[in-house]
Amino acid sequence: MRAAIVETMPGTPSIGSVEIDEPGIGEVLLRVVASGVCHSDVHALSGHGIAFPVPFVPGHEPAGVVEAVGPGVRHLRPGDHVVACLSVYCGHCANCVTGRSYRCFTDDFARPPDDPPRLRRGDETVHQFVGLGSFAEQMLVSQNNVVKIDRTLPLERACLLGCGVLTGVGAALNTAQVTPGATVAVVGCGGVGLSVIQGARLAYASQVIAVDVDDAKLDLARRCGATDVVNAAVDDPVPAVQSLTRGGVDFAFEAIGLPATVQQALAMAGPGGTLTVVGIADVAAGFTFTGADLMMGKRIQQSLMGSNRFAADIPLLVDHVLAGRLDLDAMVSTERPLDHLADTLAALDAGQILGRAVITF
Protein backbone atom coordinates (compact mmCIF):
# COMPACT_ATOMS: atom_id res chain seq x y z
CA MET A 1 0.00 0.00 0.00
CA ARG A 2 1.01 3.65 -0.38
CA ALA A 3 1.77 5.53 2.79
CA ALA A 4 3.52 8.62 4.10
CA ILE A 5 6.77 7.62 5.81
CA VAL A 6 8.93 9.67 8.17
CA GLU A 7 12.55 8.50 8.06
CA THR A 8 14.25 10.90 10.50
CA MET A 9 13.42 13.05 13.52
CA PRO A 10 12.98 15.88 12.82
CA GLY A 11 11.92 15.18 9.29
CA THR A 12 9.28 15.43 6.60
CA PRO A 13 7.09 12.65 5.21
CA SER A 14 7.67 11.11 1.81
CA ILE A 15 5.30 8.80 -0.01
CA GLY A 16 6.42 5.19 -0.34
CA SER A 17 5.30 1.59 -0.29
CA VAL A 18 4.65 -0.35 2.92
CA GLU A 19 3.52 -3.94 3.48
CA ILE A 20 0.62 -4.48 5.88
CA ASP A 21 -0.09 -7.75 7.72
CA GLU A 22 -3.38 -9.64 8.08
CA PRO A 23 -5.47 -8.83 11.18
CA GLY A 24 -4.59 -10.88 14.24
CA ILE A 25 -6.54 -11.50 17.42
CA GLY A 26 -8.64 -8.43 18.27
CA GLU A 27 -7.38 -6.47 15.26
CA VAL A 28 -9.19 -4.67 12.46
CA LEU A 29 -8.02 -3.89 8.92
CA LEU A 30 -9.37 -0.58 7.59
CA ARG A 31 -9.41 1.10 4.22
CA VAL A 32 -8.71 4.74 5.01
CA VAL A 33 -11.05 7.17 3.24
CA ALA A 34 -9.97 10.42 4.88
CA SER A 35 -7.71 11.70 7.64
CA GLY A 36 -7.62 15.11 9.24
CA VAL A 37 -4.30 16.93 9.60
CA CYS A 38 -3.60 18.01 13.18
CA HIS A 39 -0.94 20.20 14.81
CA SER A 40 0.14 17.10 16.73
CA ASP A 41 1.30 15.69 13.39
CA VAL A 42 3.47 18.79 12.97
CA HIS A 43 4.81 18.33 16.50
CA ALA A 44 5.63 14.70 15.74
CA LEU A 45 7.71 15.66 12.71
CA SER A 46 9.62 18.31 14.64
CA GLY A 47 10.15 16.12 17.70
CA HIS A 48 8.50 18.81 19.84
CA GLY A 49 7.46 16.99 23.01
CA ILE A 50 6.98 13.72 21.11
CA ALA A 51 9.78 11.15 20.80
CA PHE A 52 8.84 8.48 18.29
CA PRO A 53 10.86 5.68 16.65
CA VAL A 54 11.54 5.88 12.93
CA PRO A 55 10.55 5.00 10.34
CA PHE A 56 6.90 5.64 11.08
CA VAL A 57 3.65 6.46 9.33
CA PRO A 58 2.16 9.69 10.77
CA GLY A 59 -1.49 10.63 11.09
CA HIS A 60 -4.08 9.98 13.79
CA GLU A 61 -7.47 11.44 12.75
CA PRO A 62 -8.94 8.90 10.31
CA ALA A 63 -12.24 7.55 9.12
CA GLY A 64 -12.64 4.57 6.87
CA VAL A 65 -14.31 1.27 6.04
CA VAL A 66 -13.64 -2.08 7.69
CA GLU A 67 -12.08 -4.52 5.23
CA ALA A 68 -11.40 -7.49 7.52
CA VAL A 69 -11.46 -8.41 11.20
CA GLY A 70 -9.36 -10.81 13.21
CA PRO A 71 -10.44 -13.51 15.66
CA GLY A 72 -12.30 -12.22 18.69
CA VAL A 73 -13.74 -9.11 17.02
CA ARG A 74 -17.49 -9.20 17.52
CA HIS A 75 -18.76 -5.62 17.24
CA LEU A 76 -17.34 -4.81 13.79
CA ARG A 77 -17.86 -6.37 10.36
CA PRO A 78 -16.45 -5.79 6.86
CA GLY A 79 -18.22 -2.84 5.28
CA ASP A 80 -18.81 -0.94 8.52
CA HIS A 81 -18.02 2.78 8.47
CA VAL A 82 -15.77 3.67 11.37
CA VAL A 83 -13.79 6.41 13.07
CA ALA A 84 -10.50 5.52 14.74
CA CYS A 85 -9.15 7.31 17.82
CA LEU A 86 -5.76 7.27 19.54
CA SER A 87 -7.46 6.87 22.95
CA VAL A 88 -7.27 3.08 22.87
CA TYR A 89 -8.65 1.54 26.05
CA CYS A 90 -8.09 -1.82 27.74
CA GLY A 91 -11.32 -1.82 29.77
CA HIS A 92 -9.81 -3.31 32.91
CA CYS A 93 -7.19 -0.90 34.31
CA ALA A 94 -7.97 1.50 37.16
CA ASN A 95 -8.53 4.43 34.79
CA CYS A 96 -10.86 2.48 32.51
CA VAL A 97 -13.05 1.08 35.28
CA THR A 98 -13.40 4.51 36.92
CA GLY A 99 -14.56 6.25 33.74
CA ARG A 100 -11.23 7.75 32.68
CA SER A 101 -10.46 5.52 29.70
CA TYR A 102 -8.78 8.46 27.95
CA ARG A 103 -5.98 7.99 30.49
CA CYS A 104 -5.52 4.29 29.71
CA PHE A 105 -1.82 3.89 29.05
CA THR A 106 -1.52 0.10 28.97
CA ASP A 107 0.44 -1.61 26.19
CA ASP A 108 -1.98 -4.53 25.86
CA PHE A 109 -2.51 -3.72 22.19
CA ALA A 110 1.06 -3.95 20.94
CA ARG A 111 1.95 -7.15 19.16
CA PRO A 112 4.35 -9.44 21.05
CA PRO A 113 8.01 -8.99 20.01
CA ASP A 114 8.09 -12.44 18.36
CA ASP A 115 5.07 -11.70 16.16
CA PRO A 116 5.47 -10.06 12.75
CA PRO A 117 4.96 -6.27 12.81
CA ARG A 118 1.73 -4.79 11.58
CA LEU A 119 3.64 -2.71 9.03
CA ARG A 120 6.97 -3.48 7.44
CA ARG A 121 9.22 -2.55 4.58
CA GLY A 122 11.11 -5.69 3.67
CA ASP A 123 12.64 -6.87 6.96
CA GLU A 124 12.29 -3.44 8.57
CA THR A 125 9.48 -2.61 11.00
CA VAL A 126 7.51 0.52 10.15
CA HIS A 127 5.89 2.04 13.23
CA GLN A 128 2.41 3.55 13.48
CA PHE A 129 2.14 6.99 15.04
CA VAL A 130 0.21 6.65 18.35
CA GLY A 131 -0.84 3.18 17.25
CA LEU A 132 -2.66 4.45 14.15
CA GLY A 133 -0.66 5.86 11.23
CA SER A 134 -3.57 7.18 9.21
CA PHE A 135 -1.72 8.81 6.32
CA ALA A 136 -1.84 5.51 4.46
CA GLU A 137 -4.27 3.68 2.23
CA GLN A 138 -4.88 1.08 4.94
CA MET A 139 -4.56 0.77 8.72
CA LEU A 140 -4.24 -2.29 10.97
CA VAL A 141 -5.30 -1.42 14.51
CA SER A 142 -6.81 -2.78 17.70
CA GLN A 143 -10.58 -3.12 17.79
CA ASN A 144 -10.45 -0.84 20.83
CA ASN A 145 -9.17 1.98 18.62
CA VAL A 146 -12.31 1.89 16.47
CA VAL A 147 -15.98 2.80 16.75
CA LYS A 148 -18.72 2.15 14.22
CA ILE A 149 -20.70 5.19 13.03
CA ASP A 150 -23.83 5.97 11.06
CA ARG A 151 -23.15 5.55 7.32
CA THR A 152 -25.12 8.74 6.59
CA LEU A 153 -22.23 10.98 7.64
CA PRO A 154 -19.58 11.36 4.89
CA LEU A 155 -16.25 9.94 6.04
CA GLU A 156 -14.50 13.05 4.73
CA ARG A 157 -16.17 14.89 7.61
CA ALA A 158 -16.43 12.07 10.13
CA CYS A 159 -12.63 11.85 10.35
CA LEU A 160 -12.54 15.15 12.27
CA LEU A 161 -14.40 13.52 15.14
CA GLY A 162 -11.52 11.20 16.04
CA CYS A 163 -9.24 13.89 17.45
CA GLY A 164 -9.82 17.62 16.97
CA VAL A 165 -13.59 17.76 17.46
CA LEU A 166 -13.55 15.09 20.15
CA THR A 167 -10.85 17.04 21.99
CA GLY A 168 -12.45 20.48 21.69
CA VAL A 169 -16.09 19.60 22.23
CA GLY A 170 -15.05 17.18 24.99
CA ALA A 171 -13.03 19.89 26.74
CA ALA A 172 -16.20 21.99 26.99
CA LEU A 173 -18.72 19.24 27.78
CA ASN A 174 -16.68 16.58 29.62
CA THR A 175 -13.69 18.29 31.24
CA ALA A 176 -14.95 21.78 32.09
CA GLN A 177 -18.64 20.86 32.04
CA VAL A 178 -19.74 24.29 30.83
CA THR A 179 -23.12 25.16 32.32
CA PRO A 180 -26.13 26.72 30.57
CA GLY A 181 -25.95 30.51 30.67
CA ALA A 182 -22.20 30.56 31.40
CA THR A 183 -19.69 32.95 29.85
CA VAL A 184 -16.77 31.44 27.94
CA ALA A 185 -13.51 32.64 26.37
CA VAL A 186 -11.53 30.52 23.91
CA VAL A 187 -7.93 31.54 23.18
CA GLY A 188 -6.79 30.13 19.84
CA CYS A 189 -9.21 29.49 16.99
CA GLY A 190 -7.61 26.63 15.10
CA GLY A 191 -9.39 23.32 14.62
CA VAL A 192 -9.46 22.46 18.34
CA GLY A 193 -10.40 25.98 19.45
CA LEU A 194 -13.27 26.07 16.97
CA SER A 195 -14.43 22.75 18.40
CA VAL A 196 -14.35 24.18 21.94
CA ILE A 197 -16.53 27.03 20.69
CA GLN A 198 -19.01 24.56 19.23
CA GLY A 199 -18.96 22.59 22.47
CA ALA A 200 -19.73 25.71 24.47
CA ARG A 201 -22.62 26.42 22.13
CA LEU A 202 -23.90 22.86 22.61
CA ALA A 203 -23.75 23.50 26.37
CA TYR A 204 -25.97 26.60 25.92
CA ALA A 205 -23.35 29.11 27.06
CA SER A 206 -24.80 32.62 26.95
CA GLN A 207 -21.60 34.27 25.70
CA VAL A 208 -18.66 32.72 23.83
CA ILE A 209 -15.70 35.03 23.18
CA ALA A 210 -13.16 33.93 20.56
CA VAL A 211 -9.60 35.28 20.87
CA ASP A 212 -7.04 35.05 18.07
CA VAL A 213 -4.67 37.23 16.05
CA ASP A 214 -6.19 36.38 12.65
CA ASP A 215 -9.39 38.10 11.52
CA ALA A 216 -10.19 35.26 9.10
CA LYS A 217 -10.07 32.75 11.98
CA LEU A 218 -12.24 35.04 14.05
CA ASP A 219 -14.79 35.19 11.25
CA LEU A 220 -14.78 31.40 11.17
CA ALA A 221 -15.20 31.38 14.95
CA ARG A 222 -18.38 33.44 14.59
CA ARG A 223 -19.70 30.85 12.12
CA CYS A 224 -18.99 28.15 14.71
CA GLY A 225 -20.91 29.95 17.43
CA ALA A 226 -18.78 32.74 18.93
CA THR A 227 -20.90 35.66 20.09
CA ASP A 228 -17.96 38.06 20.41
CA VAL A 229 -14.40 38.18 19.03
CA VAL A 230 -11.17 39.81 20.17
CA ASN A 231 -8.18 40.28 17.88
CA ALA A 232 -5.22 39.98 20.25
CA ALA A 233 -2.96 41.61 17.67
CA VAL A 234 -5.04 44.78 17.90
CA ASP A 235 -6.33 44.86 21.49
CA ASP A 236 -4.91 43.60 24.78
CA PRO A 237 -7.09 40.48 25.08
CA VAL A 238 -7.31 40.30 28.89
CA PRO A 239 -8.94 43.70 29.53
CA ALA A 240 -10.99 43.25 26.37
CA VAL A 241 -12.50 40.00 27.65
CA GLN A 242 -12.92 41.41 31.16
CA SER A 243 -14.76 44.40 29.70
CA LEU A 244 -17.07 42.22 27.62
CA THR A 245 -17.98 40.13 30.67
CA ARG A 246 -17.80 42.71 33.48
CA GLY A 247 -14.85 41.11 35.20
CA GLY A 248 -14.00 37.81 33.52
CA VAL A 249 -15.54 34.61 32.22
CA ASP A 250 -16.86 31.56 34.01
CA PHE A 251 -14.84 29.24 31.76
CA ALA A 252 -11.61 30.10 29.93
CA PHE A 253 -10.01 27.70 27.44
CA GLU A 254 -6.49 27.85 26.01
CA ALA A 255 -6.16 25.92 22.73
CA ILE A 256 -2.60 26.78 21.67
CA GLY A 257 -0.21 25.45 24.32
CA LEU A 258 2.00 28.50 24.85
CA PRO A 259 2.89 29.78 28.34
CA ALA A 260 1.97 33.37 27.40
CA THR A 261 -1.52 32.46 26.18
CA VAL A 262 -2.10 30.14 29.14
CA GLN A 263 -1.34 33.07 31.45
CA GLN A 264 -3.68 35.31 29.46
CA ALA A 265 -6.50 32.75 29.63
CA LEU A 266 -6.02 32.44 33.40
CA ALA A 267 -6.32 36.23 33.73
CA MET A 268 -9.53 36.14 31.65
CA ALA A 269 -11.20 33.82 34.18
CA GLY A 270 -13.30 35.75 36.67
CA PRO A 271 -13.89 34.99 40.35
CA GLY A 272 -14.60 31.28 40.75
CA GLY A 273 -13.76 30.75 37.08
CA THR A 274 -12.13 27.69 35.57
CA LEU A 275 -9.16 27.64 33.19
CA THR A 276 -8.97 24.53 31.03
CA VAL A 277 -5.73 24.13 29.08
CA VAL A 278 -6.44 22.17 25.90
CA GLY A 279 -3.30 23.04 23.93
CA ILE A 280 -0.25 20.79 24.19
CA ALA A 281 2.32 22.70 26.24
CA ASP A 282 6.03 21.93 26.32
CA VAL A 283 6.61 19.56 29.23
CA ALA A 284 9.36 21.86 30.57
CA ALA A 285 7.23 25.03 30.38
CA GLY A 286 6.56 26.91 33.60
CA PHE A 287 3.40 28.75 34.57
CA THR A 288 2.60 31.10 37.44
CA PHE A 289 -0.45 32.05 39.41
CA THR A 290 -0.87 34.64 42.13
CA GLY A 291 -2.33 34.83 45.59
CA ALA A 292 -5.12 36.85 44.06
CA ASP A 293 -5.96 33.93 41.79
CA LEU A 294 -6.22 31.73 44.87
CA MET A 295 -8.31 34.27 46.76
CA MET A 296 -10.66 34.53 43.78
CA GLY A 297 -11.17 30.75 43.82
CA LYS A 298 -9.93 30.11 40.29
CA ARG A 299 -9.47 26.53 39.16
CA ILE A 300 -6.76 25.37 36.72
CA GLN A 301 -6.97 22.05 34.88
CA GLN A 302 -5.76 20.31 31.76
CA SER A 303 -7.96 18.48 29.27
CA LEU A 304 -6.46 15.34 27.72
CA MET A 305 -8.24 14.39 24.49
CA GLY A 306 -11.41 16.04 25.78
CA SER A 307 -11.71 13.58 28.70
CA ASN A 308 -13.35 11.32 26.15
CA ARG A 309 -14.98 7.92 26.22
CA PHE A 310 -14.81 7.85 22.46
CA ALA A 311 -16.77 4.65 21.90
CA ALA A 312 -19.79 6.47 23.36
CA ASP A 313 -18.86 10.07 22.56
CA ILE A 314 -18.24 9.76 18.82
CA PRO A 315 -21.68 8.27 17.96
CA LEU A 316 -23.21 11.10 20.02
CA LEU A 317 -21.19 13.67 18.07
CA VAL A 318 -22.39 12.04 14.84
CA ASP A 319 -25.97 12.53 16.05
CA HIS A 320 -25.23 16.21 16.71
CA VAL A 321 -23.84 16.60 13.18
CA LEU A 322 -26.76 14.87 11.49
CA ALA A 323 -29.22 16.96 13.52
CA GLY A 324 -27.49 20.20 12.49
CA ARG A 325 -26.21 21.04 15.96
CA LEU A 326 -22.51 20.52 15.13
CA ASP A 327 -21.06 22.04 11.94
CA LEU A 328 -18.19 20.03 10.47
CA ASP A 329 -18.35 21.72 7.07
CA ALA A 330 -17.27 24.98 8.69
CA MET A 331 -14.22 23.24 10.12
CA VAL A 332 -12.76 22.01 6.81
CA SER A 333 -10.65 24.58 4.97
CA THR A 334 -9.16 22.29 2.33
CA GLU A 335 -9.20 18.69 1.07
CA ARG A 336 -6.01 17.37 -0.54
CA PRO A 337 -4.60 14.05 -1.79
CA LEU A 338 -1.88 12.11 0.04
CA ASP A 339 0.81 13.36 -2.36
CA HIS A 340 0.25 16.89 -0.99
CA LEU A 341 0.71 15.92 2.66
CA ALA A 342 4.15 17.51 3.16
CA ASP A 343 2.99 20.83 1.72
CA THR A 344 -0.18 20.68 3.82
CA LEU A 345 1.78 20.11 7.04
CA ALA A 346 4.07 23.03 6.17
CA ALA A 347 1.08 25.28 5.49
CA LEU A 348 -0.51 24.27 8.79
CA ASP A 349 2.70 25.00 10.67
CA ALA A 350 2.89 28.41 9.00
CA GLY A 351 -0.66 29.28 10.06
CA GLN A 352 -1.96 29.29 6.49
CA ILE A 353 -4.83 26.84 7.12
CA LEU A 354 -7.75 28.34 9.02
CA GLY A 355 -9.57 25.27 10.29
CA ARG A 356 -8.77 21.66 9.44
CA ALA A 357 -7.14 20.22 6.35
CA VAL A 358 -8.28 16.76 5.29
CA ILE A 359 -6.25 14.23 3.33
CA THR A 360 -8.55 12.12 1.13
CA PHE A 361 -7.88 8.76 -0.50
PyMOL commands that set and color helices and strands:
alter all, ss='L'
color gray80, all
select helices_A, chain A and resi 39-46+94-97+101-103+129-131+143-145+155-162+164-175+191-202+215-224+237-245+259-268+291-295+305-307+310-322+329-331+338-349
alter helices_A, ss='H'
color red, helices_A
select strands_A, chain A and resi 2-5+14-17+19-20+27-37+56-57+62-69+81-84+119-121+124-125+127-128+138-142+146-148+183-187+207-212+228-231+249-254+269-277+299-302+332-337+356-360
alter strands_A, ss='S'
color yellow, strands_A
deselect
rebuild
show_as cartoon
